[in-house]
Amino acid sequence: MAEVEVRIGGRKYELTCRDGDEDRLRVLADMVDSKVAEAARGMGGLNEVRQLLFAALLLADQLSEELAKPAPPPPPPAVIDDEVAIMVVEELASRVESLATRLENGGVRA
C-alpha cells in the first residue's frame, strides 16, 4: 500500500491507497479541495465538517447531472466495400461446400 499526503480545506491528510493509484488519489483530493473552497466562499462561516458536507453535496450534484445526460448515439456501422463483402461470402460458401463434401464422404475428423 502506498501513502499519499493530500491537502483539503487547508489541512493535511495522510491517506493510503493501492500502489500505482497515488496520482489518481491526488487528483480526487484536489477536486474535493476545490469544492470545499467553493462551499466556503458560497456559505461563509461554515465549520470544517459542514464545508466537507457541502463539498460532498456539490460533487454529488455534479455527478448526478453527468449521469442524467443522455448517452451518445452509437457510431454508425462500418461501411463494407461490396468487393470485400463478395469475397467474404464466397470464402464462407467455399468452406460450407468443403464441409458438406467431407460429411458426405464419411464425416468430419478432428
C-alpha positions as CSV (number, residue, x, y, z in Angstrom):
1,M,0.0,0.0,0.0
2,A,1.2,3.5,-0.9
3,E,0.9,6.5,1.4
4,V,-0.1,9.9,0.0
5,E,-0.3,13.3,1.7
6,V,-3.1,15.5,0.4
7,R,-4.4,18.9,1.4
8,I,-8.1,19.5,1.7
9,G,-9.5,22.7,3.2
10,G,-6.1,23.8,4.3
11,R,-5.4,20.6,6.3
12,K,-3.0,17.8,5.6
13,Y,-4.3,14.3,5.4
14,E,-2.2,11.1,5.2
15,L,-4.0,8.5,3.2
16,T,-3.2,5.1,1.9
17,C,-4.1,3.7,-1.5
18,R,-3.1,0.8,-3.8
19,D,0.3,1.1,-5.3
20,G,0.0,3.0,-8.6
21,D,-3.1,4.9,-7.6
22,E,-1.2,7.8,-5.9
23,D,-1.7,10.3,-8.8
24,R,-5.4,9.4,-9.1
25,L,-5.9,10.0,-5.3
26,R,-4.2,13.4,-5.6
27,V,-6.4,14.4,-8.5
28,L,-9.5,13.4,-6.5
29,A,-8.3,15.2,-3.4
30,D,-7.8,18.3,-5.5
31,M,-11.4,18.0,-6.7
32,V,-12.6,17.8,-3.1
33,D,-10.4,20.7,-2.0
34,S,-11.8,22.8,-4.9
35,K,-15.4,22.1,-3.8
36,V,-14.5,22.8,-0.1
37,A,-13.2,26.2,-1.2
38,E,-16.4,26.7,-3.3
39,A,-18.5,25.8,-0.3
40,A,-16.6,28.2,2.0
41,R,-16.9,31.1,-0.5
42,G,-20.6,30.5,-1.0
43,M,-21.6,29.8,2.6
44,G,-19.2,31.9,4.8
45,G,-18.8,30.8,8.4
46,L,-19.1,27.1,7.9
47,N,-17.1,24.9,10.1
48,E,-14.8,22.3,8.7
49,V,-17.3,19.4,8.9
50,R,-20.0,21.5,7.2
51,Q,-17.6,22.6,4.5
52,L,-16.8,18.9,3.7
53,L,-20.5,18.1,3.8
54,F,-21.3,20.8,1.3
55,A,-18.3,19.8,-0.8
56,A,-19.7,16.3,-1.0
57,L,-23.1,17.6,-1.9
58,L,-21.7,19.8,-4.7
59,L,-19.8,16.8,-6.1
60,A,-22.9,14.6,-5.8
61,D,-24.9,17.2,-7.7
62,Q,-22.2,17.4,-10.4
63,L,-22.2,13.6,-10.7
64,S,-26.0,13.4,-10.9
65,E,-26.0,15.9,-13.7
66,E,-23.4,13.9,-15.7
67,L,-25.4,10.7,-15.1
68,A,-28.6,12.3,-16.3
69,K,-27.1,13.3,-19.7
70,P,-28.3,11.0,-22.5
71,A,-25.7,8.5,-23.7
72,P,-24.1,9.5,-27.1
73,P,-25.5,7.6,-30.1
74,P,-23.5,4.6,-31.1
75,P,-21.1,5.1,-34.0
76,P,-22.5,4.2,-37.5
77,P,-21.7,0.7,-38.7
78,A,-18.6,0.3,-40.6
79,V,-19.1,0.5,-44.4
80,I,-18.0,-2.7,-46.1
81,D,-16.8,-2.4,-49.6
82,D,-19.0,-4.5,-52.0
83,E,-16.0,-6.4,-53.3
84,V,-14.8,-7.3,-49.8
85,A,-18.3,-8.5,-48.9
86,I,-18.4,-10.7,-52.1
87,M,-15.0,-12.2,-51.2
88,V,-16.1,-13.0,-47.7
89,V,-19.4,-14.6,-48.8
90,E,-17.5,-16.6,-51.5
91,E,-15.0,-17.8,-48.9
92,L,-17.8,-18.8,-46.5
93,A,-19.6,-20.6,-49.3
94,S,-16.4,-22.5,-50.2
95,R,-16.0,-23.6,-46.6
96,V,-19.6,-24.8,-46.3
97,E,-19.2,-26.7,-49.6
98,S,-16.0,-28.3,-48.3
99,L,-17.6,-29.2,-45.0
100,A,-20.7,-30.7,-46.9
101,T,-18.4,-32.8,-49.1
102,R,-16.5,-34.1,-46.1
103,L,-19.7,-35.0,-44.3
104,E,-21.0,-36.9,-47.4
105,N,-17.7,-38.8,-47.6
106,G,-17.8,-40.3,-44.1
107,G,-17.8,-37.5,-41.6
108,V,-15.6,-34.9,-40.2
109,R,-12.4,-35.9,-38.4
110,A,-10.9,-33.7,-35.8
